[in-house]
Amino acid sequence: MTSSHAPMAGSSDNGPHHAFAQGGEPLQTGGPVRVPMTVNAGVLGIALGALSALAVLVLLMSQGKEALRPIVNDIFVSELGFVPKESSALIDSTLQSGYDTLWLRAIVSVVFGLIALGFALLARAGRNWARITLILFVLLAGGVWLLDITDIGPTPVLALDAVGLVVTLVGLVLLWLPASGRYIKQRKALRRQR
């Protein structure tokens, strides 16, 4: 039984035309397609992840190597039983090495985070290839964050990395929920009509 209000596929009226997804769900193909909350929230999660990576970079720039000094002192006390002089070459080289490692990881996570944000915005525009490619960059950024979280570092850096990891992964999952998939299919069908 069909309703007189819903046009059938292939009908000649001027109303919206419908395509059908696998499973028989109608896909809206005429007119604008509303972006579902899952897509918007997914993009927001990935944006927050990129922002947390940027916050780590700013934190490292503002605090410098001094953010690592208490951690390095604790390591020396636990491993050697004492802390060398404040200006010793051993302390300075350890601080520089730790800072360089954190700095490099911060730069890499910002780059991957911003690339992931770009692909998330393309996915929001209905590009499925961007949603697929996004997986790679989220995993790369997540790997850097996970490396930081499992390493020794300043608490604010570890906290921001943990936040970045969680919100980015949640954002990625939201972009792969069924409502997001339907939206991508609707946008694709709309593009094919034009």
Backbone as JSON, one array per atom type, in Angstrom:
{
  "sequence": "MTSSHAPMAGSSDNGPHHAFAQGGEPLQTGGPVRVPMTVNAGVLGIALGALSALAVLVLLMSQGKEALRPIVNDIFVSELGFVPKESSALIDSTLQSGYDTLWLRAIVSVVFGLIALGFALLARAGRNWARITLILFVLLAGGVWLLDITDIGPTPVLALDAVGLVVTLVGLVLLWLPASGRYIKQRKALRRQR",
  "N": [[0.84, -1.17, 0.0], [0.6, 2.17, -0.87], [1.22, 5.53, 0.1], [-0.62, 8.49, -0.67], [0.74, 10.77, -0.33], [3.46, 10.37, -0.51], [5.83, 10.33, -2.99], [6.39, 7.87, -5.5], [9.26, 5.9, -6.41], [10.64, 6.89, -9.45], [8.39, 8.29, -10.25], [6.51, 10.82, -11.98], [6.05, 13.3, -10.87], [6.76, 16.66, -9.65], [7.89, 16.8, -7.19], [10.15, 15.93, -4.41], [12.58, 13.53, -5.36], [13.2, 10.08, -4.8], [15.74, 7.82, -3.9], [16.73, 4.48, -3.21], [18.19, 2.97, -0.44], [20.38, 0.26, 0.41], [18.51, -2.21, 1.81], [16.14, -0.95, 1.6], [15.53, 1.59, 2.64], [14.37, 4.89, 2.13], [16.21, 7.33, 0.33], [16.73, 10.72, 0.48], [16.83, 12.7, -2.33], [16.24, 15.04, -3.6], [16.55, 18.45, -3.2], [17.92, 20.24, -0.32], [20.07, 18.47, 1.94], [19.84, 17.62, 5.25], [22.3, 17.98, 7.73], [23.16, 15.44, 9.89], [23.13, 15.18, 13.51], [25.08, 13.44, 14.42], [27.16, 13.63, 12.57], [27.89, 16.35, 12.78], [28.67, 16.4, 15.49], [30.75, 14.56, 15.4], [32.63, 15.86, 13.75], [33.11, 18.03, 15.41], [34.31, 16.71, 17.6], [36.7, 15.84, 16.41], [37.77, 18.3, 15.77], [38.17, 19.33, 18.35], [40.12, 17.55, 19.19], [42.26, 18.27, 17.49], [42.59, 20.84, 18.44], [43.43, 20.32, 21.06], [45.91, 19.21, 20.56], [47.2, 21.42, 19.52], [47.13, 23.01, 21.79], [48.93, 21.63, 23.43], [51.29, 22.15, 22.06], [51.47, 24.96, 22.37], [51.68, 25.08, 25.14], [54.15, 23.79, 25.53], [55.78, 25.61, 24.21], [55.49, 27.86, 25.82], [56.32, 27.07, 28.41], [58.69, 25.72, 28.03], [61.8, 23.91, 28.47], [61.81, 23.85, 31.18], [59.46, 22.8, 32.13], [59.95, 20.15, 32.24], [61.89, 19.78, 34.17], [61.27, 19.04, 36.98], [60.47, 16.38, 36.56], [62.72, 15.18, 35.41], [64.53, 15.52, 37.53], [63.3, 13.85, 39.44], [63.62, 11.37, 38.17], [66.42, 11.11, 38.17], [66.88, 10.99, 40.94], [65.51, 8.62, 41.6], [66.89, 6.75, 40.04], [69.69, 7.2, 40.38], [69.96, 7.99, 42.97], [70.58, 10.52, 43.74], [70.57, 14.04, 42.8], [72.23, 15.53, 40.16], [74.28, 18.55, 39.96], [72.48, 21.6, 39.31], [73.29, 22.86, 36.95], [74.6, 20.96, 35.51], [76.08, 19.11, 32.8], [74.88, 16.68, 32.26], [72.26, 16.9, 33.28], [71.37, 19.06, 31.7], [71.58, 18.0, 29.07], [69.8, 15.88, 29.26], [67.38, 17.22, 29.79], [67.18, 18.7, 27.39], [66.99, 16.64, 25.48], [64.59, 15.34, 26.27], [62.79, 17.47, 25.94], [63.06, 17.99, 23.19], [61.99, 15.63, 22.16], [59.3, 15.73, 23.09], [58.51, 18.09, 21.82], [58.77, 17.45, 19.07], [56.85, 15.39, 18.89], [54.58, 16.91, 19.52], [54.44, 18.69, 17.34], [54.05, 16.86, 15.23], [51.59, 15.7, 16.02], [49.93, 17.95, 15.87], [50.03, 18.5, 13.11], [48.94, 16.07, 12.03], [46.49, 16.18, 13.34], [45.32, 18.53, 12.28], [45.18, 17.84, 9.57], [43.43, 15.68, 9.8], [41.19, 17.09, 10.69], [40.63, 18.57, 8.4], [39.87, 16.49, 6.61], [37.67, 15.58, 8.03], [35.93, 17.74, 7.77], [35.52, 17.63, 5.03], [34.22, 15.17, 4.95], [31.93, 15.92, 6.28], [30.82, 17.42, 4.3], [29.84, 15.46, 2.78], [31.53, 13.65, 1.54], [32.54, 10.52, 1.07], [35.0, 9.26, 0.59], [36.71, 10.91, 1.96], [35.96, 10.43, 4.56], [36.8, 7.82, 4.82], [39.58, 8.08, 4.42], [40.12, 9.65, 6.59], [40.26, 7.91, 8.73], [42.88, 6.89, 8.68], [44.46, 9.18, 9.35], [43.46, 9.84, 11.85], [44.21, 7.58, 13.27], [47.01, 7.84, 13.06], [47.49, 10.32, 14.41], [46.36, 9.57, 16.85], [48.13, 7.54, 17.57], [50.46, 9.0, 18.13], [49.55, 10.52, 20.29], [48.97, 8.45, 22.09], [51.53, 7.41, 22.46], [52.7, 9.57, 23.79], [51.09, 9.63, 26.11], [51.72, 7.24, 27.37], [54.33, 7.63, 28.0], [56.8, 9.33, 30.03], [56.04, 12.52, 31.18], [55.16, 16.05, 31.44], [52.31, 16.68, 33.5], [50.12, 18.36, 32.51], [50.54, 18.13, 29.73], [50.24, 15.38, 29.3], [47.57, 15.12, 30.09], [46.22, 16.75, 28.2], [46.9, 15.34, 25.89], [45.58, 12.93, 26.39], [42.91, 13.8, 26.4], [42.74, 14.72, 23.75], [43.11, 12.29, 22.35], [40.85, 10.76, 23.19], [38.56, 12.39, 22.46], [38.93, 12.61, 19.72], [38.83, 9.95, 18.82], [36.2, 9.34, 19.57], [34.9, 11.18, 17.94], [35.54, 10.11, 15.41], [34.21, 7.64, 15.54], [31.56, 8.55, 15.7], [31.26, 9.61, 13.14], [31.01, 7.32, 11.7], [28.66, 6.11, 12.37], [25.35, 4.72, 11.71], [23.48, 6.8, 10.99], [25.16, 8.79, 10.05], [26.27, 7.48, 7.87], [24.0, 7.19, 6.24], [23.52, 9.86, 5.67], [25.83, 10.5, 4.16], [25.35, 8.88, 1.94], [23.01, 10.07, 0.98], [23.95, 12.61, 0.26], [25.7, 11.89, -1.74], [23.94, 10.77, -3.63], [22.51, 13.05, -4.25], [24.49, 14.63, -5.43], [24.99, 13.1, -7.71], [22.66, 13.46, -9.12], [22.83, 16.01, -10.1]],
  "CA": [[0.0, 0.0, 0.0], [1.4, 3.4, -0.92], [0.54, 6.74, 0.55], [-0.79, 9.46, -1.73], [1.62, 11.89, -0.04], [4.86, 10.02, -0.79], [6.01, 9.96, -4.39], [7.05, 6.59, -5.71], [10.48, 5.99, -7.2], [10.36, 6.94, -10.87], [7.14, 9.0, -10.55], [6.75, 11.98, -12.83], [5.69, 14.57, -10.23], [7.87, 17.58, -9.48], [8.31, 16.76, -5.78], [11.47, 15.32, -4.23], [12.74, 12.18, -5.87], [13.8, 9.21, -3.8], [16.5, 6.62, -4.25], [16.57, 3.56, -2.11], [19.44, 2.4, 0.08], [20.35, -1.17, 0.64], [17.58, -2.42, 2.91], [14.87, -0.33, 1.25], [15.27, 2.9, 3.23], [14.42, 5.93, 1.1], [17.23, 8.37, 0.43], [16.26, 11.98, -0.08], [17.75, 13.15, -3.36], [15.82, 16.34, -4.11], [16.63, 19.51, -2.2], [19.06, 20.17, 0.6], [20.12, 17.35, 2.87], [20.15, 18.1, 6.6], [23.45, 17.31, 8.33], [22.73, 14.87, 11.17], [23.88, 15.55, 14.7], [26.25, 12.56, 14.55], [28.22, 14.18, 11.73], [28.36, 17.6, 13.41], [29.38, 16.07, 16.73], [31.99, 13.9, 15.0], [33.56, 16.91, 13.3], [33.47, 18.79, 16.62], [35.27, 15.9, 18.36], [37.99, 15.87, 15.74], [38.28, 19.67, 15.94], [38.68, 19.43, 19.72], [41.38, 16.81, 19.22], [43.29, 19.12, 16.87], [42.81, 21.96, 19.36], [44.22, 19.85, 22.2], [47.29, 19.08, 20.06], [47.71, 22.79, 19.44], [47.33, 23.46, 23.18], [50.19, 21.04, 23.9], [52.36, 22.91, 21.42], [51.54, 26.26, 23.04], [52.18, 24.82, 26.49], [55.59, 23.53, 25.45], [56.44, 26.86, 23.84], [55.47, 28.82, 26.93], [57.05, 26.58, 29.58], [60.02, 25.28, 27.63], [62.4, 22.74, 29.12], [61.58, 23.9, 32.63], [58.32, 21.93, 32.45], [60.47, 18.79, 32.44], [62.91, 19.73, 35.23], [60.89, 18.19, 38.12], [60.42, 14.98, 36.14], [64.11, 14.74, 35.25], [65.09, 15.41, 38.88], [62.75, 12.63, 40.05], [64.24, 10.21, 37.53], [67.78, 11.0, 38.68], [66.82, 10.55, 42.34], [65.11, 7.21, 41.66], [67.88, 5.89, 39.38], [71.04, 7.4, 40.9], [69.92, 8.28, 44.4], [70.89, 11.94, 43.97], [70.38, 14.92, 41.65], [73.45, 16.28, 39.85], [74.17, 20.0, 40.04], [71.49, 22.17, 38.41], [73.83, 23.26, 35.65], [75.48, 19.92, 34.98], [75.87, 18.74, 31.4], [73.97, 15.54, 32.24], [70.89, 17.44, 33.44], [71.04, 19.87, 30.53], [71.36, 17.16, 27.89], [68.56, 15.12, 29.49], [66.27, 18.16, 29.58], [67.09, 19.02, 25.95], [66.52, 15.45, 24.78], [63.17, 15.17, 26.58], [62.05, 18.58, 25.34], [63.03, 17.77, 21.74], [61.05, 14.53, 21.9], [57.93, 16.25, 23.26], [58.28, 19.11, 20.79], [58.54, 16.75, 17.81], [55.54, 14.73, 18.98], [53.54, 17.94, 19.47], [54.35, 19.15, 15.95], [53.45, 15.77, 14.43], [50.17, 15.56, 16.36], [49.21, 19.11, 15.31], [49.9, 18.3, 11.67], [47.96, 15.02, 11.79], [45.2, 16.66, 13.83], [44.76, 19.49, 11.32], [44.81, 17.08, 8.37], [42.21, 14.94, 10.15], [40.09, 18.05, 10.71], [40.29, 18.85, 7.0], [39.12, 15.36, 6.07], [36.37, 15.54, 8.71], [35.09, 18.76, 7.14], [35.12, 17.07, 3.73], [33.21, 14.14, 5.23], [30.7, 16.66, 6.6], [30.27, 17.85, 3.01], [29.28, 14.29, 2.11], [32.56, 12.92, 0.79], [32.84, 9.26, 1.75], [36.43, 9.0, 0.48], [37.36, 11.68, 3.04], [35.65, 9.72, 5.8], [37.66, 6.64, 4.83], [40.95, 8.57, 4.6], [40.17, 10.2, 7.94], [40.66, 6.82, 9.64], [44.35, 6.84, 8.7], [45.04, 10.31, 10.07], [43.07, 9.72, 13.26], [45.09, 6.56, 13.85], [48.35, 8.41, 13.19], [47.47, 11.28, 15.52], [46.11, 8.79, 18.06], [49.37, 6.86, 17.92], [51.37, 9.97, 18.76], [48.99, 10.83, 21.62], [49.15, 7.27, 22.93], [52.94, 7.37, 22.8], [52.91, 10.59, 24.83], [50.39, 9.26, 27.35], [52.41, 6.12, 28.02], [55.68, 8.07, 28.31], [56.89, 10.26, 31.15], [55.95, 13.9, 30.71], [54.4, 16.96, 32.32], [50.91, 16.29, 33.65], [49.22, 19.03, 31.56], [50.74, 17.57, 28.39], [49.61, 14.05, 29.3], [46.11, 15.31, 30.17], [45.76, 17.24, 26.89], [47.02, 14.24, 24.94], [44.49, 11.98, 26.68], [41.67, 14.42, 25.91], [42.8, 14.68, 22.29], [42.9, 10.91, 21.91], [39.47, 10.33, 23.43], [37.56, 13.12, 21.66], [39.13, 12.31, 18.3], [38.29, 8.61, 18.56], [34.74, 9.45, 19.65], [34.49, 11.86, 16.71], [35.63, 9.16, 14.3], [33.11, 6.67, 15.68], [30.31, 9.24, 15.34], [31.2, 9.76, 11.69], [30.74, 6.03, 11.09], [27.37, 5.59, 12.81], [24.41, 4.58, 10.58], [22.91, 8.08, 10.56], [26.19, 9.47, 9.26], [26.35, 6.76, 6.61], [22.83, 7.56, 5.43], [23.75, 11.23, 5.21], [26.83, 10.44, 3.09], [24.68, 8.31, 0.76], [22.09, 11.08, 0.47], [24.74, 13.65, -0.4], [26.24, 11.29, -2.96], [22.84, 10.67, -4.56], [22.19, 14.41, -4.66], [25.55, 15.04, -6.38], [24.81, 12.36, -8.97], [21.5, 14.02, -9.81], [23.18, 17.29, -10.71]],
  "C": [[0.88, 1.23, 0.0], [0.56, 4.57, -0.5], [0.43, 7.7, -0.63], [0.14, 10.65, -1.53], [3.07, 11.61, -0.41], [4.99, 9.63, -2.25], [6.74, 8.63, -4.5], [8.3, 6.81, -6.54], [10.11, 5.96, -8.67], [9.08, 7.67, -11.21], [7.47, 10.28, -11.29], [6.36, 13.29, -12.17], [6.95, 15.43, -10.02], [8.37, 17.64, -8.04], [9.69, 16.13, -5.66], [11.48, 13.9, -4.77], [13.49, 11.35, -4.85], [14.59, 8.09, -4.47], [16.37, 5.71, -3.05], [17.91, 2.96, -1.74], [19.28, 0.9, 0.16], [19.44, -1.43, 1.83], [16.27, -1.68, 2.7], [14.58, 1.01, 1.87], [15.33, 3.96, 2.14], [15.55, 6.92, 1.39], [16.67, 9.62, -0.21], [17.27, 12.44, -1.11], [17.36, 14.5, -3.95], [15.86, 17.37, -3.0], [17.79, 19.32, -1.26], [18.93, 18.99, 1.56], [20.58, 17.9, 4.21], [21.31, 17.28, 7.18], [23.01, 16.75, 9.68], [23.66, 15.27, 12.32], [25.14, 14.68, 14.85], [27.43, 13.1, 13.74], [28.78, 15.45, 12.36], [29.16, 17.32, 14.69], [30.71, 15.38, 16.43], [33.04, 14.9, 14.56], [34.02, 17.74, 14.5], [34.5, 18.02, 17.45], [36.65, 15.94, 17.73], [38.61, 17.27, 15.83], [38.85, 19.87, 17.34], [39.99, 18.67, 19.88], [42.52, 17.63, 18.63], [43.61, 20.31, 17.78], [43.64, 21.53, 20.57], [45.68, 19.66, 21.79], [47.95, 20.45, 19.97], [47.98, 23.35, 20.83], [48.62, 22.88, 23.77], [51.37, 21.81, 23.33], [52.56, 24.27, 22.09], [52.11, 26.1, 24.45], [53.69, 24.58, 26.49], [56.36, 24.79, 25.07], [56.54, 27.82, 25.03], [56.32, 28.35, 28.12], [58.46, 26.11, 29.25], [60.48, 24.05, 28.39], [62.1, 22.7, 30.61], [60.37, 23.06, 33.05], [58.78, 20.5, 32.76], [61.42, 18.67, 33.63], [62.47, 18.88, 36.43], [60.87, 16.69, 37.77], [61.83, 14.42, 36.02], [64.77, 14.58, 36.62], [64.59, 14.14, 39.58], [63.39, 11.37, 39.47], [65.67, 10.02, 38.06], [67.79, 10.5, 40.12], [66.48, 9.06, 42.4], [66.17, 6.28, 41.06], [69.28, 5.99, 40.0], [71.09, 7.62, 42.41], [70.28, 9.71, 44.73], [70.61, 12.71, 42.68], [71.7, 15.63, 41.39], [73.22, 17.78, 39.97], [73.19, 20.51, 38.98], [72.05, 22.46, 37.03], [74.73, 22.19, 35.05], [75.1, 19.59, 33.53], [74.87, 17.58, 31.29], [72.51, 16.0, 32.35], [70.49, 18.2, 32.18], [70.77, 19.01, 29.29], [70.09, 16.32, 28.04], [67.34, 15.99, 29.27], [66.08, 18.45, 28.09], [66.53, 17.83, 25.17], [65.02, 15.22, 25.01], [62.31, 16.24, 25.93], [61.95, 18.39, 23.83], [62.05, 16.67, 21.36], [59.61, 15.03, 22.01], [57.58, 17.25, 22.17], [57.97, 18.45, 19.44], [57.18, 16.06, 17.81], [54.41, 15.75, 18.89], [53.35, 18.45, 18.04], [53.65, 18.11, 15.09], [51.96, 15.63, 14.75], [49.35, 16.75, 15.88], [48.99, 18.92, 13.82], [48.85, 17.23, 11.37], [46.56, 15.45, 12.24], [44.53, 17.62, 12.85], [44.37, 18.8, 10.0], [43.53, 16.29, 8.63], [41.01, 15.87, 10.17], [39.66, 18.4, 9.28], [39.47, 17.73, 6.38], [37.75, 15.23, 6.75], [35.41, 16.57, 8.11], [34.64, 18.31, 5.74], [34.07, 15.97, 3.9], [31.87, 14.81, 5.57], [30.02, 17.15, 5.33], [29.76, 16.66, 2.2], [30.27, 13.49, 1.29], [32.97, 11.66, 1.55], [34.33, 8.93, 1.69], [37.19, 9.73, 1.59], [37.13, 10.99, 4.38], [36.54, 8.48, 5.93], [39.11, 7.05, 5.1], [41.16, 9.1, 6.02], [40.64, 9.15, 8.95], [42.18, 6.79, 9.78], [44.93, 7.96, 9.56], [44.64, 10.33, 11.54], [43.95, 8.68, 13.95], [46.52, 7.07, 14.02], [48.44, 9.4, 14.34], [47.26, 10.55, 16.84], [47.35, 8.04, 18.52], [50.36, 7.77, 18.62], [50.86, 10.31, 20.16], [49.18, 9.66, 22.57], [50.61, 7.12, 23.37], [53.26, 8.38, 23.9], [52.3, 10.17, 26.17], [51.13, 8.16, 28.1], [53.85, 6.46, 28.38], [55.64, 8.99, 29.54], [56.85, 11.67, 30.59], [55.19, 14.76, 31.7], [52.92, 16.59, 32.34], [49.97, 17.04, 32.7], [49.34, 18.48, 30.14], [50.05, 16.2, 28.29], [48.09, 14.18, 29.31], [45.56, 15.78, 28.82], [45.85, 16.15, 25.82], [45.9, 13.21, 25.14], [43.15, 12.52, 26.17], [41.63, 14.36, 24.38], [42.52, 13.3, 21.74], [41.44, 10.5, 22.03], [38.48, 11.05, 22.52], [37.71, 12.84, 20.17], [38.59, 10.92, 17.96], [36.76, 8.61, 18.62], [34.21, 10.12, 18.39], [34.51, 10.93, 15.51], [34.48, 8.15, 14.36], [31.78, 7.31, 15.28], [30.16, 9.4, 13.83], [30.93, 8.45, 10.97], [29.44, 5.39, 11.6], [26.4, 5.54, 11.63], [23.81, 5.9, 10.1], [23.9, 8.86, 9.71], [26.33, 8.8, 7.89], [25.19, 7.09, 5.68], [23.01, 8.96, 4.85], [24.74, 11.25, 4.04], [26.18, 9.91, 1.8], [23.72, 9.32, 0.15], [22.84, 12.17, -0.29], [25.3, 13.13, -1.73], [25.14, 11.2, -4.04], [22.46, 12.04, -5.09], [23.23, 14.92, -5.67], [25.38, 14.35, -7.73], [23.65, 12.9, -9.78], [21.88, 15.27, -10.58], [23.96, 17.14, -11.96]]
}
